[in-house]
Every structure is written in structure tokens, then in C-alpha cells.
Amino acid sequence: MSAVGVSCRGLVYIYRLEGYDVVALAGVDLDITEGEAVALVGPSGSGKSTLLSVFAGLLPPAAGRLVIGDRDVTRSSPADLAQLRATEVGVVLQGTSRNLLPYLSAEQNVRFAQTAALHAGRSRRELPAARDVLDLVGLSGRARVRRRPHDLTPGERQRLALAVALANGPGLLLADEPTSQLDTRARDEVLAALVAVGQAGTTVVVVTHDPLVGAQMGRTVTIRDGRVGAEGRMGGADYSVVGRDGSLHLPPEVLQVFVPGSLVAVVLEADGTARLLPADASAPSRPAPSAVPAPAQRPQAFEPYQPVPTFEPALREPPVFQAAPARPERSVFDATPRSAPPPPPPTPVAPARPAAREPDPAQRDGITGFTTAGSAEFDYWGEE
């Protein structure tokens, strides 16, 4: 199969964790041409392995666009992505145990990996022979191809994982830390196998922390904080990459001079170059004072000095505050207003009528009669 290129614009991936989110990729812009060998380097946690998993279709991006060959990965269904990995993309996960079946031999592992391409519609003749793939990674010989993974050395197991990823003849090989936890001899064997795969016409993208592995690739891409920070070519210098938002990742040696949070002025020169100047050095200098003497001024008449009288503040007695009379306590249920109106004047009462009393005995004989119904009438008579 012919080589496959990769192109992504504004690629974003966010890990949804419990209680918070982690932005692993924050707008990656990257182009990898067909047949190119690229090493993704950078510190741990910068997003290298996440970017490789997105390229493989194992993680769906949250935003951006990713095109592998002529297929838009961001608009592909899970079935389309599985077919992509079975035909066009070979993936080597970190750790050989995740790529091999322990109960099958080396040749059987390669043949089993080809069944996915057969189910996808490819014929057996279109696929490379299992022993040819093993020869490509340096596992030739009848004794080796019949061994199971636990009977092989660590370097041989890692090369067998590469052979399994190349079983379908993909145009793009994605390898995540293929030389980790290997000694120098085993690392060189795996590195030679990667170079042979790239020379055969396959596009190779490798995630690594080893600078020697990156130096053997034709191009290195440094990932910092989820973005492409720098790029380099084999035998050349590294170059910082300006992001689409104008951000620029400075090399570590420059960060020792311009620490994070520094104020820097970017000065564009006439020849097209730019300089970084600290805020103090970039401030415009004041013009030198003129040598022309100032015009003579007419002397002014000054009055004799008079002392300014001082005033001492008068001492004041502290004010005496008297407590306000306490309010009478009232109940919230008392309907009587605070200031009751004066009571009405008393209604005049008629004097009580005197009770009838018994007549005096001396006058009893002269009283002919009396009544008590409203008034009394007396009739006096005398003797003649």
C-alpha cells in the first residue's frame, strides 16, 4: 500500500475527569507528508501519546479537523475507524503485552492480525506474507518465527509488535514509545527496524523520550502544553513554531533569561528580523537636555520674611451625654396607642331625690295626709 499523510488543524482533546477537565490537546496544527518519518518529543504529560491515539482513531477529538490520507477522521463512524486501522493505519501501543497474544507463535500473531483486513474485503494475495513482514523487522529464521512471545527477548518482542502492526501493509505506522524499557542493544535493533520500515515507503510517526531515536527520524516535532512548540530537521537546528493565535514557545535556554511572567517587547527590524527586549530596555530613552541657556528672567522683589503664627487648639470639655428616659414596656398585643387622647368630660348626673321621711311626732297631729307620688302636699289647720 502507498504511504499515507496526516493533516490536522486546531485539534483539541479534553479528558473528562470527576470534578474537573484536563485539556490534553489545545489546538494542534501539524502536517506530515507521505513517506516522512516523524518523532513526537516533549516532556511527560505534554500530549504526545494523546495526539498519537487521536491519529489512530482511538480517541475522538473534541474540536478541530483531522485528515488521514483522503479520510476525514472527525466525521467517521466507529466502524469506519475500525476499517481504517485494519487497512491503512498500523498501531503499536505502549507495552508489548498489549499488542501480542501470548499463546500464539510469532508467525501466528502476524497471521491473526491479517484477519481484520480479510474481513474488510482485502484478499490474501493483497497482503504481504507473514515471514516477509518478520524479515523486515529482523526476525528471520524458522526457530524464531515458531517461538511464543515469552520465549523471545525484550527487543525481539518489541520488533514482533512492529511486525503485527505492519501485517496488513499499512501506509501509516503509529508507534508509542517503542524503545521504552529496553537496553541499548535492543533499542538499536528496534530503531533499525523503524528505519527499514520508513525506507520501504511507509509513513512513520513515533512517540519517544529518547533523543537518539528522534535524531534518527527525518523530523522532530516538540509538543509542549498540548501544542506544537518547535520543529527540527535531521542534522539541523530546532525552530520555534508560531501558533495561529500568535503564541510562541521559547526554548528552555531562553526561558532562563525571560522567566514566565516577564514583560517583553518584540521589535521588528527593517531587515525582517525580530528582537526580544525586556520591558526596561525597550522603554524609550529621554532626550538629552538642550545646551542652549535659558533666557534671563527679571528679578522679583521679595517681601521680608514673616513668621507664620501658630495656633494651639483650644481644649474642649468632653460632652456629657444623658441617657434618654426609658420607654414604658408595652406588649405587642396592647392595642392602646403610645399617646392616648384625653378622656371625655364626665356626663352630668341629676341629684338623687331625697327619700320620704316620717313626719315629726310633734307635727303628726297637724298633718292631714301626704303623698309620695312626685310631690307631697301638706294641709295645716289650727284650732279655733
C-alpha positions as MATLAB code, in Angstrom:
seq = 'MSAVGVSCRGLVYIYRLEGYDVVALAGVDLDITEGEAVALVGPSGSGKSTLLSVFAGLLPPAAGRLVIGDRDVTRSSPADLAQLRATEVGVVLQGTSRNLLPYLSAEQNVRFAQTAALHAGRSRRELPAARDVLDLVGLSGRARVRRRPHDLTPGERQRLALAVALANGPGLLLADEPTSQLDTRARDEVLAALVAVGQAGTTVVVVTHDPLVGAQMGRTVTIRDGRVGAEGRMGGADYSVVGRDGSLHLPPEVLQVFVPGSLVAVVLEADGTARLLPADASAPSRPAPSAVPAPAQRPQAFEPYQPVPTFEPALREPPVFQAAPARPERSVFDATPRSAPPPPPPTPVAPARPAAREPDPAQRDGITGFTTAGSAEFDYWGEE';
ca = [
       0.000    0.000    0.000;
       1.201    3.518   -0.745;
       2.207    5.915    2.023;
      -0.460    7.931    3.825;
      -0.106   11.522    5.013;
      -1.604   13.261    8.051;
      -3.015   16.776    8.350;
      -4.719   18.333   11.373;
      -5.953   21.827   12.169;
      -6.955   23.099   15.607;
      -7.075   19.623   17.135;
      -8.457   19.652   20.683;
      -8.936   16.804   23.136;
     -10.248   17.086   26.703;
     -10.100   14.382   29.369;
     -13.354   14.408   31.339;
     -12.421   13.551   34.909;
     -14.527   13.544   38.034;
     -14.904   17.112   39.167;
     -12.696   18.793   36.564;
     -11.485   18.625   32.949;
      -7.939   18.380   31.594;
      -7.122   19.860   28.194;
      -4.579   17.449   26.699;
      -4.518   18.978   23.216;
      -5.093   22.708   22.843;
      -5.241   23.360   19.107;
      -2.601   21.266   17.322;
      -1.693   22.256   13.754;
       0.521   19.684   12.042;
       1.187   18.348    8.540;
       3.037   15.088    7.844;
       3.712   14.279    4.227;
       3.603   10.809    2.695;
       6.674    8.680    3.426;
       8.018   11.014    6.113;
       9.476    9.770    9.413;
       8.492   11.998   12.338;
       9.344   11.746   16.038;
       7.000   13.400   18.554;
       9.119   14.511   21.506;
       8.478   16.594   24.606;
       8.136   16.330   28.378;
       5.840   13.852   30.070;
       2.213   14.947   30.093;
       2.598   17.302   27.145;
       0.085   15.375   24.987;
       2.285   13.236   22.706;
       0.573    9.892   23.354;
      -2.850   11.553   23.259;
      -2.076   13.003   19.835;
      -0.979    9.586   18.590;
      -4.176    7.968   19.896;
      -6.250   10.608   18.102;
      -4.326    9.877   14.875;
      -5.178    6.191   15.324;
      -8.884    6.893   15.804;
      -8.840    5.527   19.346;
      -9.801    8.876   20.914;
     -12.362   11.201   19.315;
     -11.240   14.839   19.208;
     -13.403   17.449   20.906;
     -12.752   20.049   18.197;
     -10.690   20.585   15.100;
     -10.190   18.602   11.915;
      -8.058   15.537   11.203;
      -7.486   14.032    7.764;
      -5.552   10.786    7.243;
      -4.993   10.107    3.582;
      -8.291   11.101    1.987;
     -10.455   10.244    5.013;
     -11.839   12.841    7.427;
     -11.419   11.140   10.803;
     -13.522   13.674   12.700;
     -16.595   12.740   10.645;
     -16.028    8.957   10.559;
     -18.134    6.446   12.433;
     -16.609    3.840   14.784;
     -16.994    1.195   12.055;
     -15.124    3.395    9.592;
     -12.331    3.944   12.103;
     -12.014    0.204   12.712;
     -11.721   -0.360    8.967;
      -9.105    2.408    8.814;
      -6.950    0.618   11.400;
      -7.423   -2.699    9.594;
      -6.291   -1.421    6.218;
      -4.413    1.876    6.234;
      -3.078    2.543    9.754;
      -0.923    0.265   11.896;
      -0.792    0.970   15.624;
       1.809   -0.113   18.203;
       0.605    0.593   21.727;
       2.990    1.176   24.604;
       3.899   -2.164   26.161;
       4.351   -5.359   24.136;
       1.714   -7.258   26.122;
      -0.990   -5.007   24.664;
      -0.048   -5.908   21.079;
       0.615   -9.686   21.197;
      -1.302  -12.860   22.012;
       0.831  -14.883   24.451;
      -0.476  -18.309   23.344;
       0.398  -17.841   19.633;
       3.778  -18.017   17.971;
       5.396  -15.067   16.228;
       4.169  -16.129   12.799;
       0.686  -16.882   14.104;
       0.462  -13.417   15.696;
       1.140  -11.827   12.327;
      -1.381  -14.034   10.536;
      -4.025  -13.333   13.164;
      -3.534   -9.580   12.667;
      -4.263  -10.035    8.955;
      -7.750  -11.402    9.590;
      -9.073   -7.877   10.162;
      -8.022   -6.859    6.645;
      -9.582  -10.034    5.208;
     -12.904   -9.170    6.882;
     -12.601   -5.647    5.466;
     -12.639   -7.052    1.918;
      -8.975   -7.492    1.074;
      -7.755  -10.772   -0.392;
      -4.898  -12.903    0.869;
      -2.839  -12.065   -2.234;
      -3.027   -8.356   -1.460;
      -1.471   -8.907    1.958;
       2.254   -9.465    2.496;
       3.466  -12.854    3.639;
       3.883  -13.238    7.377;
       7.550  -14.265    7.106;
       8.322  -11.320    4.842;
       6.988   -8.969    7.492;
       9.085  -10.711   10.148;
      12.167  -10.424    7.932;
      11.524   -6.681    7.590;
      11.857   -6.173   11.368;
      14.807   -8.573   11.726;
      13.012  -11.712   12.977;
      14.046  -14.157   10.279;
      14.751  -17.809   10.835;
      12.498  -20.799   11.347;
      13.342  -21.072   15.041;
      12.313  -17.525   15.824;
       9.036  -17.475   13.947;
       7.863  -20.523   15.912;
       8.605  -19.063   19.322;
       5.985  -17.591   21.541;
       6.352  -14.081   22.924;
       7.567  -15.181   26.358;
      10.400  -17.138   24.667;
      11.728  -14.024   22.914;
      13.994  -11.298   24.266;
      12.514   -7.863   25.121;
      13.921   -6.422   21.898;
      12.523   -9.284   19.833;
       9.085   -8.906   21.424;
       9.054   -5.208   20.574;
      10.036   -5.952   16.979;
       7.310   -8.578   16.845;
       4.827   -5.884   17.927;
       6.040   -3.798   14.967;
       5.530   -6.778   12.663;
       1.950   -7.212   13.914;
       1.238   -3.530   13.170;
       2.718   -3.975    9.655;
       0.849   -7.233    8.940;
      -1.722   -5.544    6.668;
       0.783   -3.408    4.785;
      -0.470   -0.052    6.133;
       0.601    3.256    4.698;
       0.936    4.845    8.177;
       2.683    3.332   11.208;
       1.993    4.859   14.657;
       4.285    3.647   17.453;
       4.003    4.814   21.054;
       7.310    4.527   22.947;
       8.626    1.502   21.010;
      12.057    1.670   22.685;
      10.984    2.247   26.301;
      12.359   -0.149   28.936;
      14.912   -1.593   26.505;
      18.669   -1.776   26.824;
      20.983   -0.151   24.304;
      21.322   -3.238   22.107;
      17.582   -3.915   21.972;
      16.888   -0.221   21.328;
      19.247   -0.198   18.363;
      17.527   -3.296   16.930;
      14.088   -1.670   17.161;
      15.440    1.580   15.767;
      16.930   -0.240   12.791;
      13.562   -1.874   12.165;
      11.814    1.523   12.192;
      14.325    2.934    9.721;
      13.780   -0.075    7.440;
      10.004    0.441    7.575;
      10.428    4.089    6.632;
      12.736    3.236    3.749;
      10.142    0.784    2.460;
       7.794    3.736    1.828;
       5.619    3.751    4.937;
       4.932    6.969    6.857;
       6.272    6.535   10.404;
       5.199    8.568   13.441;
       6.935    7.669   16.717;
       6.430    8.993   20.246;
       9.678    8.885   22.197;
      11.636   10.401   25.056;
      14.942    9.161   23.671;
      16.817   11.924   21.792;
      18.777    9.294   19.819;
      15.550    7.862   18.411;
      14.401   11.346   17.450;
      17.734   12.046   15.790;
      17.308    9.006   13.522;
      13.958   10.245   12.287;
      13.923   12.776    9.496;
      11.939   15.306   11.525;
      11.244   16.031   15.182;
       8.139   17.809   16.472;
       8.190   19.065   20.060;
       4.844   19.062   21.872;
       4.530   21.485   24.798;
       1.334   22.099   26.759;
      -0.815   20.413   24.131;
       0.564   22.413   21.204;
       3.338   22.191   18.660;
       6.173   24.130   20.267;
       9.128   23.523   17.965;
      10.288   21.545   14.953;
      13.641   20.341   13.770;
      15.194   18.529   10.857;
      17.860   15.861   10.826;
      21.256   17.478   11.251;
      19.736   20.952   11.624;
      18.625   23.324   14.343;
      15.272   23.403   16.081;
      12.830   26.148   15.183;
      10.007   27.533   17.284;
       6.558   27.383   15.750;
       4.220   30.359   15.830;
       0.676   29.275   16.623;
      -2.402   30.500   14.829;
      -3.183   32.716   17.828;
       0.311   34.256   17.768;
       1.654   32.191   20.671;
       5.325   31.252   20.581;
       7.047   28.632   22.739;
      10.506   29.778   23.754;
      13.396   27.295   24.103;
      14.474   26.351   27.659;
      17.676   28.383   27.477;
      15.693   31.494   26.532;
      13.256   30.907   29.403;
      16.183   31.208   31.792;
      16.575   34.817   30.655;
      12.914   35.658   30.162;
      11.216   33.910   33.059;
       7.471   33.270   32.834;
       5.575   36.472   33.537;
       8.270   38.772   32.143;
       7.269   41.777   30.077;
       8.921   41.520   26.675;
       8.771   43.857   23.704;
       9.010   42.379   20.210;
      10.852   44.802   17.938;
      10.622   44.233   14.198;
      13.758   45.324   12.385;
      13.977   46.725    8.877;
      15.625   43.550    7.539;
      12.664   41.386    8.610;
      14.180   40.005   11.814;
      12.643   40.444   15.260;
      14.244   41.077   18.609;
      13.006   40.365   22.129;
      13.777   43.168   24.545;
      12.993   43.355   28.256;
      10.484   45.973   29.301;
      13.199   48.169   30.881;
      15.409   48.100   27.791;
      12.531   48.653   25.388;
      11.335   51.866   27.094;
      12.214   54.950   25.006;
      15.094   56.912   26.484;
      14.587   60.540   27.469;
      16.168   63.152   25.138;
      19.324   64.859   26.387;
      18.798   68.379   27.767;
      19.499   71.185   25.332;
      22.767   73.140   25.682;
      21.065   76.495   24.896;
      20.959   78.589   28.061;
      17.582   79.565   29.385;
      16.528   83.221   28.891;
      17.267   85.588   31.757;
      14.335   86.338   33.968;
      13.606   89.686   35.650;
      14.376   89.541   39.354;
      11.351   89.763   41.564;
      11.074   91.806   44.729;
      10.710   89.683   47.785;
       8.975   90.743   50.970;
      10.767   90.271   54.278;
      10.160   87.024   55.982;
       7.367   86.968   58.475;
       6.828   84.044   60.715;
       3.545   82.332   60.363;
       1.554   82.471   63.581;
       0.769   79.182   65.105;
      -2.494   78.405   66.767;
      -2.950   75.986   69.564;
      -6.215   74.157   69.582;
      -8.461   75.042   72.452;
      -9.159   72.267   74.847;
     -12.742   71.308   74.893;
     -14.535   69.566   77.639;
     -15.873   66.261   76.601;
     -19.585   66.406   76.002;
     -21.837   64.924   78.610;
     -24.410   62.625   77.266;
     -27.538   61.928   79.297;
     -29.359   58.741   78.908;
     -32.794   59.033   77.423;
     -35.665   58.078   79.726;
     -36.606   54.508   79.367;
     -39.699   53.803   77.402;
     -42.513   52.015   79.165;
     -42.727   48.444   78.140;
     -45.686   47.586   76.014;
     -46.994   44.312   74.843;
     -47.347   43.627   71.138;
     -50.941   42.720   71.860;
     -51.704   46.060   73.520;
     -53.926   47.991   71.150;
     -53.632   51.265   73.151;
     -51.712   53.822   71.130;
     -48.493   55.274   72.539;
     -50.130   58.732   73.148;
     -53.755   58.151   74.272;
     -56.202   61.063   73.753;
     -57.546   62.851   76.869;
     -60.659   61.247   78.380;
     -64.026   62.858   77.547;
     -65.627   65.177   80.160;
     -67.955   63.426   82.668;
     -71.675   63.389   81.924;
     -73.707   65.459   84.496;
     -75.784   63.311   86.760;
     -79.100   64.506   88.244;
     -79.056   64.818   92.048;
     -80.693   61.982   93.850;
     -84.200   62.562   95.098;
     -84.399   62.675   98.897;
     -86.217   59.773  100.439;
     -89.522   60.379  102.186;
     -89.101   60.535  105.903;
     -91.581   60.049  108.681;
     -93.153   63.366  109.957;
     -92.148   64.733  113.227;
     -94.334   63.436  116.064;
     -94.958   66.950  117.196;
     -96.396   67.775  113.817;
     -98.053   64.399  113.188;
    -101.418   65.610  114.550;
    -101.484   68.623  112.219;
    -100.733   66.671  109.020;
    -103.939   65.633  107.352;
    -102.134   63.473  104.771;
     -99.235   63.217  102.372;
     -98.415   61.592   99.110;
     -95.120   60.364   97.711;
     -96.047   60.259   94.025;
     -93.838   63.029   92.725;
     -94.573   65.617   95.456;
     -96.095   65.926   98.868;
     -98.972   68.175   99.886;
     -99.414   69.363  103.423;
    -102.711   70.872  104.850;
    -102.292   72.727  108.119;
    -105.286   73.509  110.166;
    -105.446   75.056  113.508;
    -107.798   75.076  116.309;
    -110.241   77.976  116.545;
];
